[in-house]
Amino acid sequence: MKIGDVARETGLTEKAIRIYVEQGLVKPTVTQSTHRNSYDFSRENVHELERISITVETLQLWTEKMLANGVIDPEAYRAKKNK
């Protein structure tokens, strides 16, 4: 499955998928082309990307909740995030 198809199926952007591949979080089959790598994603790769997406969304929601409830100091969070 090509990256555009995977993006449509998972709701992730192609850029996010490429970042996850570059970070080694998902390992599609790679074909070298003249301009750039071409990825062929298996069904298991798609499931891995869906799990990664859910994890990232969960962490974002958790962080927002902790900020809203005053558990995390917003200034300290922003300072650390911008490092």
C-alpha positions as a Markdown table, in Angstrom:
| # | Residue | x | y | z |
|---|---|---|---|---|
| 1 | Met | 0.0 | 0.0 | 0.0 |
| 2 | Lys | 1.4 | 3.4 | -0.9 |
| 3 | Ile | 1.8 | 6.3 | 1.5 |
| 4 | Gly | -1.1 | 8.3 | 0.1 |
| 5 | Asp | -3.4 | 5.3 | 0.6 |
| 6 | Val | -2.1 | 4.8 | 4.2 |
| 7 | Ala | -2.6 | 8.5 | 4.9 |
| 8 | Arg | -6.3 | 8.4 | 3.8 |
| 9 | Glu | -6.9 | 5.2 | 5.7 |
| 10 | Thr | -5.3 | 6.3 | 9.0 |
| 11 | Gly | -6.1 | 10.0 | 8.9 |
| 12 | Leu | -2.4 | 10.8 | 9.4 |
| 13 | Thr | -0.5 | 13.2 | 7.1 |
| 14 | Glu | 2.1 | 11.8 | 4.7 |
| 15 | Lys | 4.6 | 14.0 | 6.5 |
| 16 | Ala | 3.8 | 12.4 | 9.9 |
| 17 | Ile | 4.0 | 8.9 | 8.4 |
| 18 | Arg | 7.5 | 9.7 | 6.9 |
| 19 | Ile | 8.6 | 11.0 | 10.3 |
| 20 | Tyr | 7.4 | 7.8 | 12.0 |
| 21 | Val | 9.3 | 5.8 | 9.3 |
| 22 | Glu | 12.5 | 7.9 | 9.8 |
| 23 | Gln | 12.3 | 7.4 | 13.6 |
| 24 | Gly | 12.0 | 3.6 | 13.0 |
| 25 | Leu | 8.6 | 3.3 | 14.6 |
| 26 | Val | 7.2 | 1.6 | 11.5 |
| 27 | Lys | 9.2 | -0.3 | 8.9 |
| 28 | Pro | 7.6 | -0.5 | 5.5 |
| 29 | Thr | 9.4 | -2.1 | 2.5 |
| 30 | Val | 11.6 | 0.6 | 0.9 |
| 31 | Thr | 12.2 | 0.9 | -2.8 |
| 32 | Gln | 15.0 | 3.2 | -4.0 |
| 33 | Ser | 13.9 | 5.5 | -6.8 |
| 34 | Thr | 15.8 | 8.2 | -8.7 |
| 35 | His | 14.2 | 11.1 | -6.6 |
| 36 | Arg | 13.4 | 9.6 | -3.2 |
| 37 | Asn | 12.5 | 6.4 | -1.3 |
| 38 | Ser | 9.2 | 4.8 | -2.2 |
| 39 | Tyr | 7.5 | 3.0 | 0.7 |
| 40 | Asp | 5.2 | 0.0 | 0.4 |
| 41 | Phe | 3.2 | -0.5 | 3.6 |
| 42 | Ser | 1.8 | -3.8 | 4.7 |
| 43 | Arg | -1.5 | -4.2 | 6.6 |
| 44 | Glu | 0.5 | -4.7 | 9.8 |
| 45 | Asn | 2.3 | -1.4 | 9.1 |
| 46 | Val | -1.1 | 0.3 | 8.8 |
| 47 | His | -2.1 | -1.2 | 12.2 |
| 48 | Glu | 1.1 | 0.0 | 13.8 |
| 49 | Leu | 0.5 | 3.5 | 12.5 |
| 50 | Glu | -3.0 | 3.5 | 13.9 |
| 51 | Arg | -1.7 | 2.4 | 17.3 |
| 52 | Ile | 0.9 | 5.2 | 17.2 |
| 53 | Ser | -1.8 | 7.7 | 16.2 |
| 54 | Ile | -4.0 | 6.7 | 19.2 |
| 55 | Thr | -1.0 | 6.9 | 21.6 |
| 56 | Val | 0.0 | 10.4 | 20.4 |
| 57 | Glu | -3.6 | 11.6 | 20.6 |
| 58 | Thr | -4.0 | 10.1 | 24.1 |
| 59 | Leu | -0.8 | 11.9 | 25.3 |
| 60 | Gln | -2.0 | 15.2 | 23.9 |
| 61 | Leu | -5.4 | 14.9 | 25.6 |
| 62 | Trp | -3.7 | 13.9 | 28.9 |
| 63 | Thr | -1.4 | 16.8 | 28.7 |
| 64 | Glu | -4.2 | 19.2 | 27.9 |
| 65 | Lys | -6.2 | 17.9 | 30.9 |
| 66 | Met | -3.2 | 18.2 | 33.3 |
| 67 | Leu | -2.6 | 21.7 | 32.1 |
| 68 | Ala | -6.3 | 22.6 | 32.5 |
| 69 | Asn | -6.4 | 21.1 | 36.0 |
| 70 | Gly | -3.3 | 22.9 | 37.2 |
| 71 | Val | -1.3 | 19.7 | 37.6 |
| 72 | Ile | 1.3 | 20.9 | 35.1 |
| 73 | Asp | 2.6 | 24.5 | 35.3 |
| 74 | Pro | 1.9 | 26.0 | 31.8 |
| 75 | Glu | 4.9 | 28.3 | 31.9 |
| 76 | Ala | 7.3 | 25.4 | 32.8 |
| 77 | Tyr | 5.6 | 23.2 | 30.1 |
| 78 | Arg | 6.0 | 25.8 | 27.4 |
| 79 | Ala | 9.6 | 26.5 | 28.4 |
| 80 | Lys | 10.5 | 22.8 | 28.3 |
| 81 | Lys | 8.6 | 22.2 | 25.0 |
| 82 | Asn | 10.4 | 25.1 | 23.3 |
| 83 | Lys | 13.9 | 23.7 | 24.2 |
